[in-house]
Amino acid sequence: MKLSILIPVYNERATILEIIQRVQAVPFEKEIIAVDDGSTDGTRELLPPIEQQGVVVLYHERNRGKGAAIVTALARATGDIIVIQDADLEYDPRDYAQLIQPIVEKRAKVVYGSRFLGPRMAMFFWHMLANKMLTLMTNILYDAILSDMETGYKAFRADIIQGMRLRSHRFDFEPEVTAKVLKRGIRIFEVPISYYGREYSEGKKIGMKDGFVAIWTLLKYRFVD
């Protein structure tokens, strides 16, 4: 089965080349679609050589957010399985094998890689607590038993996510897509992944404001689509 690996990119000059190399090294039939979301730190200047290596590179003229970049990439994806890959080095593409296995074996349509089931380092306590609270809220509202709703490693059978209308432009993509999957009666399969959290000084972007937006997103999509 062919993978479409979608990489939203915003100001990741220090890591974009290495993450592309790591993704390219994974031994699966795949296409890589990177969307530069209005980077201003020199990331854009590094992307033309990547295109010459067969990576599809798309550009937003201004920063619109992770969710918007994923929607842009989805419109170009042609694979059987969609995998979301952040452009930093927090998630390891070598975990793709266990991430997609339940879909390949037709045991699941959607798989999340849980940072709380596998080895991890450098996760802030308050981030962990906020994540646990958002995940608990998800489980209560949508009758689920997830351990990591906010994980950046999500894999979908292509027809599932490409058939959704996704409205969230920023980090609220995570709760929106989770809510819409669960509301459709699709149970999410979780597998352990490794996680290498980075510091804000290294470019980490998600903050407290995003947590409040996630709460509102979970509540909103419980009642609307």
N, C-alpha and C positions, 0 to 999 in steps of 0.2 A: 504494500500500500504506500502511496505517495504522501509525504508530509508537506504541508505548507507551514513554514516557520515564520511567524510575523514578529518583527522587531520594531517597536516604537522607540525612537531615538530623540532625546533632547539634551543637548549639552553634555555629551559623553565622549569628548575628545580623548580622554585618558584610557578608555576601555573599549571603544567601538571596534577597533581593528582586532583586538584579541578575542572578543566575543564572537566576531564573524569567523575567525579561524577555528575556534572551538566548535562552532555549529557546523562548519564545513567538514570537520574531522569526524563527525558522527556518521557511522556507516549505514545510512538509510537513503532510499530514493527520496529526494526532497527538492523543494524550491525555497529560497530564502527571500523574503520581502521585507526590506527595511524602509521605514518612513521617517525622514528627518522632520521633526515637528518644530521648525523654525529656530534651529540652534543658532547661537550667537557666539560660541566659544571657539570656533575653528573646526568644529566637527564636520561641517559641510565640505570643507576643503579636502577632507580625507576620504570622501565617499566616491568620487569618480573612479579611482582605481579598483574599488570594490565592484563597481558595475562591470568592469572588464573581466572580472572573475566569474561572471554569471549571476551575480546577486541583483535582484530587481530593487532599485532605489527610487523612492517617490519622495516628493518634497511638499511640505506646507510652507507657505510664504511667511506665516506668523505662527507663534506657539498657540495651539488649540487644545492640547492635552492628550494624555495617553489613550483615552477612549476614542477620541477623534482619529488618532493615528491608526488604531486597530481597525476601525471601520474603513478607513482608506485602504489599508492592506487587504482586508477581507474582500473588497470589490475586485481585487486582482488575483486572489488565491484560486488555484485549480486542483489542489490536493484532496485526498480522501479524508485526511485528518488535519485539523488546524491545531497548531501549538503556539502559545504565546510565549515569547522569550524577551525578557528585559535586556536592555543594552549594557547594563553594568555586569559585574561578575558575581552577583549574589547567588545566582542559580547556575547549576552545572549541567550543560547539555548531555553529559554522559548519563544523566538520569532519564533521558528520553525513552530508553528501552522499557523501564518499568512503568513510565507514564503512559505510554501508548498500548502496552500489552493487553489490558482489559478490552480496549476497543478493537484491536486486531483479532482477538479471540471471540469477539461478539458477546462479551459478558457485560459490556457497559457502552453507553453512548457519550458520556462525559466523565473525565477523570481529572481530579485535582491532586497535585503534589503537596502533601502536608509537611510543613517545616517542623511540626511538633511530633511527628512520628519518626523522623530521621535525625541524623547528627546535625548540629547547628552550632554557630558561634556568633558572638557579638550582636545579639538581639537585645535592644534596650528593654528594661523592665516595663516602662510605661507603654511602649509599643506592644509588647506581649500582652499586657493587661487590656489595652484597647482592642487588640485583635480578639482576645478571648471573649470580651463583652460583645463585640459585633458578631462573632460566630454564634454565641449563645442566643443573641437576638434573632439571628437567621434561623436557628434551629427551632425556636419557639414559634416564630411567625409562619414558617414554611414546613414544619413537621419533618425536620431533618436531623441528622446526627453527625454533622461535619465537625472536624477539629480545627480547620484553617480556611475560613471563607475567603480571607484576603490574600491568599497565596498568589504569587505571580506566575506560578506554573499551572496552567490550565490547558487541557487537551479536549477537543471536541470532534465528534464525527462531523464532517464538514456540513452536511445538510442541516444539522441541528442549529448551529450558530449562524449560518448564512441565511436561514429562514427567519431570523429574528430582526425586528426593528430595534436597533440600539440607539438610544438618545443621549446617553451620558458621554461627555467630552473629556472628562478628566479621570481622576482615580475612582470616581463613583462608577466607572465601568464594572469594577469587581462585584459590588453588591447588586448592580442592575442585572448583569448576565446571570448571576447565581439565582436571583429571585425569579427570573424568567424561565430558567431551566427547571427549577423546582415547581413552579406553578403549572408547568406543562406535564407534571407527573413523571419527570425523568429523574431517577435517583442518581446521585453523584457518587462515583467510586473514588476512594482516596487511597493513595499509595505514599510510602515514605520517600522523601527526597532529602538531599543535603542542602544546607543553607549557610552562606558566608556573608553575614550582614556587614554593611559598611557604615562608616560614621558620616555625620552631616558634613564634616570637613572634606570628605571624599566625594561628595556630590549627592548624598541621599536627599530626596525631595519631599516625600510625604510628611505631612505635619498634623497638628491637632485639628486644624480647621477641616481637613479631609475626613477626620473621624466623625464630626458632626454632620457633614454632608452625607457620609455613608449611612448614618442612622436615618436621616430623612429619606434617603433613597430606598432603604429596606422597607420603611413604612409606606412610602408612596406606591411602590410596585406590588405591595400586598393587595392593593385595591384597584390599581389601573395597570394597563399593559404598556 
